[in-house]
Amino acid sequence: MIFRLAIPTPLFHYFDYIAPENININQLKPGVRVRVPWRKSEAVGILLSTSPSSEVDIKKLKNIIKILDEIPLFPNSLLSLIQFSSNYYHHPIGEVFAAAMPTLLRQGKPADYRQHAGLFETMPEIPPVLTPSQEEAVQKILEVPNSFQAFLLFGITGSGKTEVYLQVIDNILKQNKQALVLVPEIGLTPQTILRFQQRFRVPIAVLHSGLTDRERHNAWLQALNGDARIIIGTRSAIFTPMKNPGVIIVDEEHDTSFKQQEGLRYSARDLSIVRAQLEHIPVVLGSATPSFESLHNVKSKRYQLLELPERAGNAVHPVFHLIDLRKQPTLHGLSSILINHIQKHLDQNSQVLIFLNRRGFSPTLICHQCGWIANCKRCDARMTLHQQPFHLQCHHCGASRSVDKVCLDCGAQNLFSLGAGTERIEEALQEHFPKIKIIRIDRDTTRKKGSLEDKLGEIHAGEPCILVGTQMLAKGHHFSEVNLSVILNADSGLFSTDFRGVERTAQLILQVAGRSGRMEKPGEVILQTYHPEHILLRVLLEQGYHQFAELALKERESAGFPPYQFLALIRAESARIGDSMGFLFEIKELLNNFKNNKILILGPIPAAMQKKAGKHRAQLLLQSSQRKLLKNNLNYLIENLSQLKHKSRVRWSIDVDPVEML
């Protein structure tokens, strides 16, 4: 008897091994791990199927060393999801399994774990009374038990989307089923866990990259065996097995963090739809600013729209103001009008949130004499000046060095910093408001374990303060005392070379705005801009996200961009740009010879950031109005990779449905 296995290797096929003697094939199911000889060592593979014969000469096949599991670690639905992911994203099946499993299981460690401890002593909190729109949303989701349906929960910030999730999950738990909740980032996980622990007295498993190998191992197996009733995690949690799945919820579904950018480039949001179909359960995608793809799926009747148009409780919509920077002097990005508004809210004992999506002190160190700029030696990027500690750092490859004292071109000592990051804004605000606490939240201030929780605790204490931060501050947080939200530079994405730039800018504006006025006090939002007349910005602020998306989607359709066309981006990087470009030219020639080639092939061209981490990068874009044509071309490419001469000189990848084009 032959075992057909998936082995974690970059090769795009399965591997056959001879089954152990005296084994009951009828009791053995796909999804168990086996230890096998692999080259000069050993490997852990996943059993996919058994067969009485092999296409390979039986004399060349090796024997299985050991079967590691008595019961499968992967239920049939999850096996199907992993095989779908391999086919759709054109990634080796063994590496997909490796991405889906915790490290200890990949290493062949026993599939045992600690049970969840103890009884819950405190009483769960009493659910609030739902608004009519919340009640309708809950009922619609619960109307489809034991069957698939995709819902888009479109609720403005502060409308109570989380309460809808909680009441749906409460019903699912009463049916003795499990709920999988995906959140975009680790930073949102602690507050989500706390909210769920306050409501439910059931074991909750948590999965994200901040866990130890043993913690992740335990959580994964608790979910598999049904011990964990609620699973909360970031994107990789989509591959968590469940014994009795009941619902999948994707919070902030528009967030690009759900798309993996290295290795297996999957979208956890998109796979949640596929998994819900395989499990025959409902899936809820929630957002105040839904992705254009999800809105298009509503229009195409693939998703059912559920709307929460009003804020919960007595909270009202915040009021927007534009400050035209063309007519205002600024100091470190802060206009005098803005300073006055901040003072007014502080005098009312409110908190103020200031958003700037650029960490560090200054993005540019420049020579006043000759114009030389401190660039990264490994990337086509500028080094960012940081004050604490004082150094230059590249935010693309992580390289750092001491701050240059003289110009490396002309030797002049007259170097100065240009532009402002969160560090400089923090310093400027401290000068304007010396008696007010400034709390900065970005990647630099939250590196230590527990530091983010400590800072959020300071904010929730309710004292008047100014919060300064990057996207970490803008996503999903509930700050009850914030009544002024400020976006220092609203223009950054309005003129992006990426076709998704405007969509992301709008989402960011509304997400930041949504932190303001979430309780009884009216909220205010200020945007500083050099382009107050920009049509899409005007439509967004005056008519809302619905109208903005409709207008922007018309532009997408006329330009032939997703969701009306389908894309795949082939990237290559190497020590020399000629090798990267040569490899992609070979691919283009190969695909042009494919008989079923009816797709548009654009490039190859050097990447927008041609050099990154010492490697020269180039890319080739494939575009088609039909997914199947795109898939057929990529399959043909993989089948004929051996023909490509430059293959051994480059590191390359296929990104299906890319969200980062640069």
C-alpha positions as CSV (number, residue, x, y, z in Angstrom):
1,M,0.0,0.0,0.0
2,I,1.3,3.5,-1.0
3,F,0.9,6.6,1.1
4,R,0.6,9.9,-0.8
5,L,2.0,12.7,1.4
6,A,2.5,16.4,1.5
7,I,6.1,17.3,2.5
8,P,7.1,20.9,3.5
9,T,9.3,21.6,0.4
10,P,9.2,24.2,-2.4
11,L,8.3,21.4,-4.9
12,F,4.8,21.5,-6.5
13,H,3.8,17.9,-6.1
14,Y,3.1,15.0,-3.7
15,F,5.4,12.3,-2.6
16,D,4.8,8.5,-2.4
17,Y,6.0,6.3,0.4
18,I,5.5,2.6,1.2
19,A,3.1,2.1,4.1
20,P,4.2,0.3,7.3
21,E,3.4,-3.4,7.5
22,N,0.6,-4.7,9.7
23,I,-1.3,-1.4,9.5
24,N,-5.1,-1.2,9.3
25,I,-5.7,1.0,6.3
26,N,-9.4,1.3,7.1
27,Q,-8.7,2.9,10.4
28,L,-6.2,5.4,8.9
29,K,-7.6,8.6,7.7
30,P,-6.1,11.6,5.7
31,G,-4.8,14.4,7.9
32,V,-2.5,12.4,10.2
33,R,1.2,13.2,10.4
34,V,3.9,10.6,9.5
35,R,7.6,10.7,9.9
36,V,9.6,9.8,6.7
37,P,13.2,9.6,5.5
38,W,13.9,12.8,3.5
39,R,17.2,13.1,1.7
40,K,19.9,12.6,4.4
41,S,17.5,13.5,7.2
42,E,13.9,13.0,8.2
43,A,10.7,15.1,7.6
44,V,7.2,15.2,8.9
45,G,4.5,14.8,6.2
46,I,0.7,14.8,6.1
47,L,-1.2,11.8,4.8
48,L,-3.5,12.9,1.9
49,S,-4.5,9.5,0.5
50,T,-3.6,5.9,0.1
51,S,-3.3,3.9,-3.2
52,P,-2.5,0.3,-4.2
53,S,0.0,1.6,-6.8
54,S,2.4,4.4,-7.6
55,E,3.5,6.1,-10.9
56,V,7.1,5.8,-9.5
57,D,9.0,2.5,-9.6
58,I,8.2,0.7,-6.4
59,K,11.9,-0.1,-5.9
60,K,12.7,3.6,-5.7
61,L,10.1,4.3,-2.9
62,K,11.2,4.5,0.8
63,N,9.4,3.2,3.8
64,I,7.4,5.2,6.3
65,I,9.3,5.5,9.6
66,K,6.4,6.1,11.9
67,I,2.8,7.2,12.0
68,L,2.6,10.1,14.6
69,D,-1.2,10.5,15.1
70,E,-4.1,8.1,15.8
71,I,-6.7,10.7,14.8
72,P,-6.3,13.3,12.0
73,L,-5.1,16.8,12.9
74,F,-7.0,18.2,9.9
75,P,-10.7,17.5,9.5
76,N,-11.8,16.9,5.9
77,S,-13.1,20.5,5.4
78,L,-9.8,21.9,6.5
79,L,-7.9,19.5,4.2
80,S,-10.1,20.8,1.4
81,L,-9.3,24.4,2.4
82,I,-5.6,23.8,2.4
83,Q,-5.7,22.1,-1.0
84,F,-7.8,24.9,-2.4
85,S,-5.3,27.4,-1.0
86,S,-2.4,25.6,-2.7
87,N,-4.3,25.5,-6.1
88,Y,-5.6,29.1,-5.9
89,Y,-2.5,30.8,-4.7
90,H,-0.2,28.5,-6.7
91,H,1.9,27.6,-3.7
92,P,3.5,24.1,-2.9
93,I,1.0,22.0,-0.9
94,G,3.6,20.9,1.7
95,E,4.4,24.6,2.5
96,V,0.7,25.4,2.8
97,F,0.4,22.6,5.5
98,A,3.5,24.0,7.2
99,A,2.0,27.5,7.3
100,A,-1.3,26.0,8.7
101,M,0.4,24.1,11.6
102,P,1.9,25.3,14.8
103,T,5.7,24.9,15.0
104,L,5.8,22.0,17.5
105,L,3.4,19.9,15.4
106,R,5.5,20.6,12.3
107,Q,8.5,19.3,14.2
108,G,6.7,16.0,15.0
109,K,6.0,16.7,18.7
110,P,3.1,14.8,20.2
111,A,-0.3,16.3,19.7
112,D,-1.1,16.6,23.4
113,Y,-2.0,19.8,25.3
114,R,-3.1,21.2,28.6
115,Q,-6.8,21.4,29.2
116,H,-8.4,24.8,30.0
117,A,-8.3,25.4,33.7
118,G,-11.0,26.0,36.2
119,L,-14.5,27.3,36.6
120,F,-15.4,30.9,36.2
121,E,-16.2,32.6,39.5
122,T,-17.7,35.9,38.3
123,M,-21.1,36.3,36.6
124,P,-21.0,37.2,32.9
125,E,-22.1,40.7,32.0
126,I,-25.7,41.3,31.0
127,P,-26.1,42.0,27.2
128,P,-27.5,45.4,26.4
129,V,-30.7,45.9,24.6
130,L,-30.1,46.0,20.8
131,T,-31.1,48.8,18.5
132,P,-33.6,47.8,15.8
133,S,-30.9,47.5,13.1
134,Q,-28.7,45.4,15.4
135,E,-31.6,43.1,16.2
136,E,-32.4,42.7,12.5
137,A,-28.8,41.9,11.7
138,V,-28.6,39.2,14.5
139,Q,-31.8,37.6,13.3
140,K,-30.8,37.5,9.7
141,I,-27.5,35.8,10.5
142,L,-29.2,33.2,12.7
143,E,-31.8,32.5,10.1
144,V,-29.3,30.3,8.2
145,P,-28.3,27.5,10.6
146,N,-26.3,24.6,9.2
147,S,-25.9,26.4,5.8
148,F,-23.5,28.8,4.1
149,Q,-24.3,32.5,3.7
150,A,-21.9,35.4,3.5
151,F,-23.0,38.6,5.2
152,L,-21.4,42.1,5.0
153,L,-22.1,43.9,8.3
154,F,-21.7,47.5,7.2
155,G,-21.9,49.6,10.4
156,I,-20.5,53.0,10.9
157,T,-17.9,53.4,13.7
158,G,-19.5,53.2,17.1
159,S,-22.7,51.5,15.8
160,G,-22.2,48.3,17.8
161,K,-20.9,45.8,15.3
162,T,-19.1,43.9,18.2
163,E,-22.4,43.6,20.1
164,V,-23.9,41.9,17.0
165,Y,-21.0,39.5,16.9
166,L,-21.5,38.7,20.6
167,Q,-25.2,38.0,20.4
168,V,-24.7,35.8,17.3
169,I,-22.0,33.9,19.1
170,D,-24.1,33.5,22.2
171,N,-26.7,31.7,20.1
172,I,-24.0,29.6,18.5
173,L,-22.6,28.5,21.9
174,K,-26.1,27.4,23.0
175,Q,-26.1,25.0,20.0
176,N,-22.8,23.5,21.4
177,K,-20.9,24.9,18.4
178,Q,-17.7,26.9,18.1
179,A,-17.0,30.4,16.8
180,L,-13.9,31.6,14.9
181,V,-13.2,35.4,15.2
182,L,-10.5,37.0,13.0
183,V,-9.1,40.4,13.9
184,P,-6.5,42.2,11.7
185,E,-3.6,42.8,14.2
186,I,-2.2,41.6,17.6
187,G,-2.9,45.1,19.0
188,L,-6.6,44.5,18.8
189,T,-6.5,41.0,20.3
190,P,-6.2,41.9,24.0
191,Q,-9.2,44.2,24.0
192,T,-11.3,41.7,21.9
193,I,-10.4,38.9,24.3
194,L,-11.4,41.0,27.3
195,R,-14.7,41.9,25.8
196,F,-15.4,38.3,25.1
197,Q,-14.3,37.1,28.6
198,Q,-16.6,39.6,30.2
199,R,-19.6,38.2,28.2
200,F,-18.9,34.5,28.0
201,R,-17.9,32.0,30.6
202,V,-16.4,29.5,28.2
203,P,-12.8,28.6,27.3
204,I,-11.3,31.0,24.7
205,A,-8.3,30.0,22.5
206,V,-6.1,32.8,21.2
207,L,-3.8,32.5,18.2
208,H,-1.4,35.2,16.9
209,S,2.3,35.6,16.2
210,G,3.1,37.0,19.7
211,L,2.6,33.6,21.4
212,T,5.2,31.1,22.3
213,D,5.4,27.9,20.4
214,R,3.8,26.0,23.3
215,E,1.0,28.5,23.7
216,R,0.1,28.3,20.0
217,H,0.3,24.5,20.1
218,N,-2.1,24.3,23.1
219,A,-4.6,26.8,21.6
220,W,-4.6,25.0,18.2
221,L,-5.3,21.6,19.8
222,Q,-7.9,23.0,22.2
223,A,-9.8,24.2,19.1
224,L,-9.4,20.9,17.3
225,N,-10.8,18.9,20.2
226,G,-13.7,21.3,20.8
227,D,-12.4,22.3,24.3
228,A,-12.0,25.9,23.2
229,R,-15.5,27.2,22.3
230,I,-14.3,30.6,20.9
231,I,-11.2,31.0,18.8
232,I,-9.8,34.6,18.4
233,G,-6.8,35.2,16.2
234,T,-5.1,37.1,13.4
235,R,-5.0,35.9,9.8
236,S,-3.2,32.5,10.3
237,A,-6.1,31.5,12.6
238,I,-8.2,30.8,9.5
239,F,-6.4,27.5,9.3
240,T,-7.3,26.5,12.9
241,P,-9.3,23.2,13.0
242,M,-12.6,23.2,14.8
243,K,-14.6,20.1,16.1
244,N,-18.0,21.8,15.8
245,P,-17.8,25.0,13.7
246,G,-20.8,27.3,13.9
247,V,-19.8,30.7,12.6
248,I,-16.8,32.7,11.2
249,I,-16.5,36.4,11.9
250,V,-14.0,38.7,10.2
251,D,-13.8,42.0,12.0
252,E,-12.4,45.1,10.1
253,E,-12.6,43.0,6.9
254,H,-11.2,45.8,4.8
255,D,-7.9,45.7,6.6
256,T,-4.9,44.8,4.4
257,S,-3.3,42.9,7.4
258,F,-5.5,40.0,6.4
259,K,-3.4,39.5,3.3
260,Q,-0.1,37.6,3.9
261,Q,2.8,39.3,2.1
262,E,5.5,36.6,2.4
263,G,5.6,32.9,1.5
264,L,2.0,31.7,1.0
265,R,0.4,35.0,0.0
266,Y,-3.2,34.2,1.1
267,S,-6.1,36.5,2.1
268,A,-7.6,35.3,5.4
269,R,-10.8,37.3,4.5
270,D,-11.2,35.5,1.2
271,L,-10.4,32.1,2.7
272,S,-13.0,32.7,5.4
273,I,-15.6,32.7,2.6
274,V,-14.3,29.4,1.2
275,R,-14.0,27.8,4.6
276,A,-17.6,28.8,5.6
277,Q,-18.8,27.2,2.3
278,L,-16.9,24.0,3.2
279,E,-18.2,23.9,6.8
280,H,-21.8,24.9,5.7
281,I,-21.9,27.8,8.2
282,P,-22.5,31.5,8.0
283,V,-19.6,34.0,7.7
284,V,-19.9,37.7,8.8
285,L,-17.5,40.3,7.4
286,G,-17.8,43.5,9.5
287,S,-16.5,47.0,8.7
288,A,-17.4,50.7,8.9
289,T,-15.5,51.1,5.6
290,P,-15.9,47.9,3.6
291,S,-13.5,46.9,0.9
292,F,-14.6,47.7,-2.6
293,E,-14.4,43.9,-3.3
294,S,-17.0,43.2,-0.6
295,L,-19.3,46.0,-1.8
296,H,-19.0,44.6,-5.3
297,N,-20.0,41.2,-4.0
298,V,-23.1,42.7,-2.3
299,K,-24.0,44.3,-5.6
300,S,-23.5,40.9,-7.4
301,K,-25.8,39.2,-4.8
302,R,-22.9,37.0,-3.5
303,Y,-23.1,38.6,0.0
304,Q,-26.1,39.8,1.9
305,L,-25.8,43.4,3.2
306,L,-26.7,44.2,6.8
307,E,-26.5,47.8,7.8
308,L,-26.0,49.7,11.1
309,P,-26.5,53.3,10.1
310,E,-26.6,54.9,13.5
311,R,-24.2,55.0,16.5
312,A,-25.3,53.0,19.5
313,G,-26.6,54.7,22.7
314,N,-26.8,58.5,22.6
315,A,-23.6,59.1,20.5
316,V,-24.0,61.2,17.4
317,H,-22.0,61.4,14.2
318,P,-18.8,63.6,14.5
319,V,-18.6,66.9,12.6
320,F,-15.8,67.3,10.0
321,H,-13.7,70.4,9.4
322,L,-11.1,70.9,6.7
323,I,-8.1,73.2,7.3
324,D,-6.6,74.5,4.0
325,L,-2.9,74.4,4.6
326,R,-2.3,76.5,1.5
327,K,-3.4,79.5,3.6
328,Q,-2.0,78.5,6.9
329,P,1.6,78.7,8.3
330,T,2.5,75.5,10.1
331,L,5.2,74.5,12.6
332,H,6.2,70.8,12.4
333,G,2.9,70.1,10.6
334,L,0.7,71.8,13.2
335,S,-1.4,74.9,12.1
336,S,-2.4,77.6,14.5
337,I,-6.1,76.9,13.9
338,L,-5.4,73.3,14.9
339,I,-3.6,74.3,18.1
340,N,-6.6,76.4,19.1
341,H,-9.0,73.6,18.5
342,I,-6.9,71.2,20.6
343,Q,-6.8,73.7,23.5
344,K,-10.5,74.1,23.4
345,H,-11.1,70.4,23.8
346,L,-8.5,70.1,26.5
347,D,-10.2,72.9,28.4
348,Q,-13.4,70.8,28.3
349,N,-11.5,67.9,29.9
350,S,-11.6,65.9,26.7
351,Q,-8.9,63.8,25.1
352,V,-7.5,64.5,21.7
353,L,-6.3,62.0,19.1
354,I,-3.7,63.0,16.5
355,F,-3.0,60.7,13.6
356,L,0.2,60.7,11.5
357,N,1.1,57.5,9.6
358,R,4.8,58.1,9.9
359,R,6.9,57.1,12.9
360,G,10.2,58.4,13.9
361,F,11.3,62.0,14.4
362,S,11.9,63.0,10.8
363,P,11.7,61.1,7.5
364,T,14.7,62.9,5.9
365,L,18.2,64.1,7.0
366,I,19.5,66.5,4.4
367,C,22.6,68.7,3.8
368,H,21.8,72.4,3.6
369,Q,24.9,72.9,1.5
370,C,24.6,70.5,-1.4
371,G,21.2,68.7,-0.9
372,W,22.7,65.3,0.0
373,I,20.1,63.0,1.7
374,A,20.9,60.2,4.1
375,N,19.8,57.1,2.2
376,C,19.8,53.4,3.1
377,K,22.7,51.6,1.6
378,R,20.6,48.4,1.1
379,C,17.3,50.0,-0.2
380,D,16.2,52.7,-2.5
381,A,14.8,54.6,0.5
382,R,15.7,57.4,2.9
383,M,16.8,56.7,6.4
384,T,14.4,58.0,9.1
385,L,15.8,60.0,11.9
386,H,14.9,58.7,15.4
387,Q,15.5,60.7,18.6
388,Q,15.0,57.9,21.3
389,P,17.5,56.5,20.9
390,F,19.3,58.9,18.5
391,H,20.0,57.0,15.3
392,L,19.0,56.6,11.6
393,Q,16.9,53.6,10.6
394,C,15.4,52.2,7.4
395,H,11.8,51.3,7.9
396,H,11.9,48.9,4.9
397,C,14.9,46.6,5.7
398,G,15.4,47.5,9.4
399,A,19.0,48.6,8.9
400,S,20.2,51.3,11.4
401,R,23.3,53.4,11.9
402,S,24.5,56.3,13.9
403,V,23.5,59.8,12.7
404,D,25.9,61.3,10.2
405,K,27.7,64.3,11.6
406,V,28.9,65.6,8.3
407,C,27.6,65.4,4.7
408,L,29.0,62.3,3.0
409,D,29.2,64.2,-0.3
410,C,30.6,67.6,0.4
411,G,31.8,67.3,4.0
412,A,29.6,70.2,5.3
413,Q,28.4,70.0,8.9
414,N,25.1,71.9,8.2
415,L,22.8,68.9,8.3
416,F,19.1,69.3,9.2
417,S,16.0,67.2,9.5
418,L,13.1,67.7,7.1
419,G,9.5,66.7,7.6
420,A,7.8,65.3,10.8
421,G,7.1,61.9,12.2
422,T,5.3,60.9,15.4
423,E,8.3,61.7,17.6
424,R,8.6,65.2,16.3
425,I,4.9,65.8,16.7
426,E,5.0,64.5,20.3
427,E,7.9,67.0,21.0
428,A,6.1,69.9,19.3
429,L,2.9,69.2,21.2
430,Q,4.8,69.0,24.5
431,E,6.1,72.5,23.8
432,H,2.5,73.9,23.1
433,F,0.9,72.0,26.0
434,P,3.6,71.5,28.7
435,K,1.1,70.5,31.5
436,I,-0.7,67.9,29.4
437,K,0.3,64.2,29.2
438,I,1.2,63.2,25.6
439,I,0.8,59.4,24.9
440,R,2.5,58.2,21.7
441,I,1.5,54.9,20.3
442,D,3.5,53.5,17.4
443,R,5.7,50.5,16.7
444,D,8.6,52.1,18.5
445,T,6.8,52.7,21.8
446,T,5.0,49.4,21.9
447,R,7.9,46.9,21.3
448,K,8.1,45.6,24.9
449,K,5.5,43.0,25.9
450,G,2.6,44.7,27.7
451,S,3.6,48.2,26.7
452,L,0.5,48.7,24.4
453,E,-1.8,47.5,27.2
454,D,-0.2,49.9,29.7
455,K,-0.6,52.9,27.3
456,L,-4.2,51.9,26.6
457,G,-4.8,51.7,30.3
458,E,-3.6,55.3,30.7
459,I,-6.0,56.4,28.0
460,H,-8.9,54.6,29.5
461,A,-8.3,56.2,32.9
462,G,-10.0,59.2,31.3
463,E,-7.7,62.1,32.2
464,P,-7.3,64.9,29.6
465,C,-4.4,64.0,27.4
466,I,-3.2,64.0,23.7
467,L,-2.8,60.7,21.9
468,V,-0.3,60.7,19.0
469,G,0.1,57.7,16.8
470,T,0.1,55.7,13.6
471,Q,-2.5,53.2,12.3
472,M,-2.1,51.2,15.5
473,L,-4.1,54.0,17.2
474,A,-6.7,54.3,14.5
475,K,-8.0,50.7,14.4
476,G,-10.9,49.4,16.4
477,H,-10.2,51.1,19.7
478,H,-13.0,52.5,21.9
479,F,-11.8,55.7,23.5
480,S,-14.8,57.1,25.4
481,E,-13.2,60.4,26.3
482,V,-11.8,61.3,22.8
483,N,-13.9,64.1,21.3
484,L,-11.4,65.5,18.8
485,S,-9.7,63.4,16.1
486,V,-7.0,65.0,13.9
487,I,-5.5,63.8,10.6
488,L,-2.4,65.9,10.1
489,N,-1.9,65.0,6.4
490,A,-5.1,63.8,4.7
491,D,-3.4,64.0,1.2
492,S,-0.9,61.2,1.5
493,G,-3.0,58.6,-0.5
494,L,-5.1,60.8,-2.7
495,F,-2.5,60.8,-5.4
496,S,-0.9,57.4,-4.8
497,T,0.5,55.4,-7.8
498,D,-1.3,52.4,-6.3
499,F,-4.9,52.2,-7.6
500,R,-6.1,51.3,-4.1
501,G,-4.6,54.5,-2.6
502,V,-7.8,56.5,-2.6
503,E,-9.8,53.7,-1.1
504,R,-7.3,53.2,1.7
505,T,-7.1,56.9,2.4
506,A,-10.9,57.1,2.7
507,Q,-11.0,54.1,5.0
508,L,-8.3,55.6,7.2
509,I,-10.0,59.0,7.4
510,L,-13.3,57.4,8.6
511,Q,-11.5,54.9,11.0
512,V,-9.6,57.8,12.6
513,A,-12.8,59.9,12.7
514,G,-14.6,57.0,14.3
515,R,-12.5,57.3,17.5
516,S,-14.1,60.7,18.2
517,G,-17.4,61.3,20.1
518,R,-18.3,57.8,20.9
519,M,-20.2,58.7,24.1
520,E,-22.7,61.6,24.8
521,K,-20.3,64.5,24.0
522,P,-20.4,65.5,20.3
523,G,-17.2,64.6,18.4
524,E,-15.2,66.7,16.0
525,V,-12.8,65.7,13.2
526,I,-10.2,68.0,11.7
527,L,-8.3,67.2,8.4
528,Q,-5.4,69.3,7.4
529,T,-5.1,69.2,3.6
530,Y,-3.5,71.1,0.6
531,H,-6.4,69.8,-1.6
532,P,-9.7,70.7,0.1
533,E,-11.4,70.7,-3.3
534,H,-10.5,67.1,-4.2
535,I,-13.7,65.6,-5.6
536,L,-13.4,62.2,-3.8
537,L,-12.5,63.8,-0.5
538,R,-15.6,66.1,-0.8
539,V,-17.9,63.3,-1.7
540,L,-16.6,61.2,1.2
541,L,-17.1,64.0,3.8
542,E,-20.4,65.4,2.5
543,Q,-22.2,62.3,1.1
544,G,-20.6,59.4,3.0
545,Y,-18.7,56.2,2.3
546,H,-21.5,54.7,0.2
547,Q,-21.5,57.5,-2.4
548,F,-17.7,57.7,-2.3
549,A,-17.3,54.0,-3.0
550,E,-19.9,54.2,-5.8
551,L,-18.0,57.0,-7.5
552,A,-14.5,55.3,-7.0
553,L,-15.8,52.0,-8.2
554,K,-16.9,53.6,-11.5
555,E,-13.3,54.8,-12.0
556,R,-12.0,51.3,-11.2
557,E,-14.4,49.7,-13.8
558,S,-13.4,52.2,-16.5
559,A,-9.7,51.6,-15.7
560,G,-10.1,47.8,-15.7
561,F,-8.9,47.2,-12.1
562,P,-10.3,44.8,-9.5
563,P,-13.0,43.9,-8.6
564,Y,-13.8,44.1,-12.3
565,Q,-10.6,42.4,-13.5
566,F,-8.4,39.8,-11.8
567,L,-4.7,40.3,-11.2
568,A,-1.6,38.2,-10.4
569,L,1.8,39.8,-9.7
570,I,4.9,37.9,-10.3
571,R,7.9,39.3,-8.4
572,A,11.6,38.4,-8.7
573,E,14.6,39.6,-6.7
574,S,18.3,38.9,-7.1
575,A,21.7,40.3,-6.6
576,R,21.6,41.9,-10.1
577,I,18.6,43.7,-11.7
578,G,19.5,42.0,-15.0
579,D,18.8,38.6,-13.5
580,S,15.4,39.6,-12.1
581,M,14.4,41.3,-15.4
582,G,15.8,38.4,-17.5
583,F,13.8,35.8,-15.5
584,L,10.5,37.8,-15.9
585,F,11.2,38.3,-19.6
586,E,11.5,34.5,-19.9
587,I,8.2,34.1,-18.1
588,K,6.5,36.6,-20.5
589,E,7.9,34.8,-23.5
590,L,6.7,31.4,-22.1
591,L,3.2,32.7,-21.5
592,N,3.0,34.4,-24.9
593,N,3.6,30.9,-26.4
594,F,0.8,29.4,-24.4
595,K,-2.1,28.4,-26.7
596,N,-4.8,29.6,-24.3
597,N,-3.1,32.9,-23.6
598,K,-5.8,35.6,-23.7
599,I,-4.6,37.6,-20.8
600,L,-2.9,41.0,-20.7
601,I,0.8,40.8,-19.6
602,L,2.3,44.1,-18.4
603,G,6.0,44.5,-17.9
604,P,8.4,43.4,-16.7
605,I,9.5,46.6,-15.0
606,P,11.7,47.3,-12.0
607,A,9.7,47.6,-8.8
608,A,8.8,51.0,-7.5
609,M,11.4,50.4,-4.8
610,Q,13.9,48.7,-7.1
611,K,16.4,47.8,-4.4
612,K,15.3,46.5,-1.0
613,A,17.5,44.7,1.6
614,G,20.3,44.5,-0.9
615,K,18.2,42.7,-3.5
616,H,17.2,44.1,-6.9
617,R,13.5,43.7,-7.5
618,A,11.3,43.6,-10.7
619,Q,7.7,42.6,-11.4
620,L,5.4,41.3,-14.1
621,L,1.6,41.9,-13.9
622,L,-0.9,39.5,-15.4
623,Q,-4.5,40.8,-15.9
624,S,-7.6,39.0,-17.0
625,S,-11.4,39.4,-17.0
626,Q,-11.7,35.7,-16.2
627,R,-10.2,34.0,-13.2
628,K,-10.0,30.7,-15.0
629,L,-7.8,32.1,-17.7
630,L,-5.4,33.6,-15.2
631,K,-5.3,30.3,-13.3
632,N,-4.6,28.3,-16.5
633,N,-1.7,30.6,-17.4
634,L,-0.1,30.3,-13.9
635,N,-0.5,26.5,-14.0
636,Y,1.2,26.4,-17.4
637,L,4.0,28.6,-15.9
638,I,4.6,26.2,-13.0
639,E,4.5,23.1,-15.2
640,N,7.2,24.6,-17.4
641,L,9.5,26.2,-14.8
642,S,12.4,23.9,-15.7
643,Q,12.7,25.7,-19.0
644,L,13.7,29.0,-17.5
645,K,17.4,29.6,-17.5
646,H,17.4,32.4,-14.9
647,K,15.4,30.4,-12.3
648,S,18.4,29.4,-10.2
649,R,19.6,33.1,-9.9
650,V,16.4,34.6,-8.5
651,R,14.0,34.4,-5.7
652,W,10.5,34.7,-7.1
653,S,6.9,34.6,-6.0
654,I,3.4,34.6,-7.4
655,D,0.9,36.9,-5.7
656,V,-2.7,36.2,-6.7
657,D,-5.1,39.1,-5.9
658,P,-2.3,41.4,-4.7
659,V,-3.1,44.2,-2.4
660,E,0.3,45.8,-2.4
661,M,1.3,46.7,-6.0
662,L,4.6,48.5,-5.2
